[in-house]
């Protein structure tokens, strides 16, 4: 399902279908496989943004920050999200946080 979701992400206008694939894939991932869960969660957040659901993308990445507090990936991805939304101050703050964790 993850590969199918990634393929859908590459197709214009398929964000909603990709969201469904990644949500289903997350249900199938062993809860102890943190790396796979983290990578799929990032893909879900990106699909949510592509589907025009930026608020849900942000919430997904913030949840990921609490699950993986030492990872620079969630704040970096939040920085990208805020940059795309032209929320410059928030974007810079997230990038700075990612750098501190790196």
C-alpha positions in Angstrom: 0.0 0.0 0.0 2.8 2.4 0.7 4.2 2.0 -2.8 0.8 2.5 -4.3 0.4 5.7 -2.2 3.8 7.0 -3.3 2.8 6.3 -7.0 -0.4 8.2 -6.5 1.5 11.1 -4.9 3.4 11.5 -8.2 0.1 11.9 -10.1 -1.5 15.3 -10.2 -4.8 15.4 -8.3 -4.4 12.1 -6.5 -3.7 13.4 -3.0 -6.9 12.1 -1.5 -6.4 8.6 -2.9 -2.8 8.7 -1.6 -4.1 9.7 1.9 -6.3 6.6 1.9 -3.4 4.3 1.0 -1.1 5.7 3.6 -3.8 5.6 6.3 -4.5 2.0 5.5 -0.7 1.2 5.4 -0.2 2.7 8.9 -2.9 0.3 10.2 -0.9 -2.6 8.9 2.5 -1.6 10.2 3.8 -3.4 13.3 3.6 -0.9 16.1 7.2 -1.7 17.0 8.5 -0.8 13.6 9.2 2.8 14.4 11.2 3.6 11.2 8.5 2.3 8.8 5.8 4.0 10.9 7.7 7.3 10.9 8.4 7.2 7.1 4.8 6.3 6.3 3.5 9.1 8.6 5.6 11.6 6.8 4.2 10.4 3.5 0.7 10.7 4.9 1.4 14.3 6.0 2.7 15.1 2.5 -0.4 13.5 0.9 -2.7 15.5 3.3 -1.0 18.7 2.2 -1.3 17.7 -1.5 -5.0 17.0 -0.9 -5.5 20.6 0.5 -5.8 19.4 4.1 -2.9 21.5 5.5 -4.4 21.6 9.0 -4.5 17.8 9.2 -1.0 17.6 7.8 0.2 19.9 10.5 -1.6 17.9 13.2 -0.1 14.7 11.8 3.5 16.1 11.9 3.0 17.6 15.4 1.8 14.1 16.6 4.9 12.7 15.0 7.1 15.2 16.9 5.7 13.9 20.2 6.3 10.3 19.1 9.8 10.9 17.8 11.0 13.9 19.9 14.7 13.5 18.9 14.1 13.3 15.2 14.7 16.4 13.1 12.4 15.1 10.4 9.0 16.3 11.8 10.1 19.9 12.5 11.8 20.0 9.1 8.6 18.8 7.3 6.6 21.3 9.3 9.0 24.0 8.2 8.3 23.0 4.6 4.6 23.0 5.2 4.7 26.5 6.7 6.9 27.7 3.9 4.3 26.4 1.4 1.6 28.3 3.3 3.8 31.4 3.3 3.9 31.4 7.1 7.5 32.5 7.2 8.0 33.0 11.0 6.6 29.6 11.8 8.7 28.1 9.0 11.9 29.5 10.2 11.1 28.4 13.8 10.6 24.8 12.7 13.8 24.8 10.6 15.7 26.1 13.6 14.2 23.4 15.8 15.2 20.7 13.2 18.8 22.1 13.1 19.0 21.8 16.9 18.0 18.2 16.7 20.3 17.3 13.9 
